[in-house]
Amino acid sequence: MPFWRIITNQVLIAGLISWLLAQSLKVPIDRIRNHRTNWSLLFSAGGMPSSHSSLVTSTALAIGLYTGFDTPLFALATAVAMIVIYDATGIRRQAGIHAHTINLMMEELFKGNPINEKQLKEVLGHTPGEALGGVVLGVIVALLVWVVWR
């Protein structure tokens, strides 16, 4: 398949734009919330908006817009989107809560003693609001790509 066919795939373009936009929005949104600039959010999971939710929502909606909402492909894309969003707000979020608790326990256990233990990554999943932010962003991007590139 020639490369030019990939870059003209509207569904893929909608998903990638949505994902890149969500990752890029994490830094200014976190700056507003926490009054600090955390550039590492550009390359990490977690945070507002959910880039996972944005990517799968935009891709699923774009599939529906370009191929029809009554196709098996749209049904599959919707099912995958539901699984990804559920995972982001459920299992990955719980793993982040556990990491936070373990980090606090380690901190208390070794308070006053120098220790170079690597802390666990606490921002793994998303709150329901962060996932919803990703879903809304995904819908907006997919609709914009569809309107501009029909």
Buried (B, 14 or more C-beta within 10 A) or exposed (E): EEEEEEEEEBBEBBBBBBBBBBBEBBBEBBEEEEEEEEEEBEEBBBBBBBBBBBBBBBBBBBBBBBBEEEEEBBBEBBEEBEEBBEBBBBEBBEBBEEBBEEBEEBEEEEEEEEEEEEEBBBBBBBBEEBBBBBBBBBBBBBBBBBEEEE
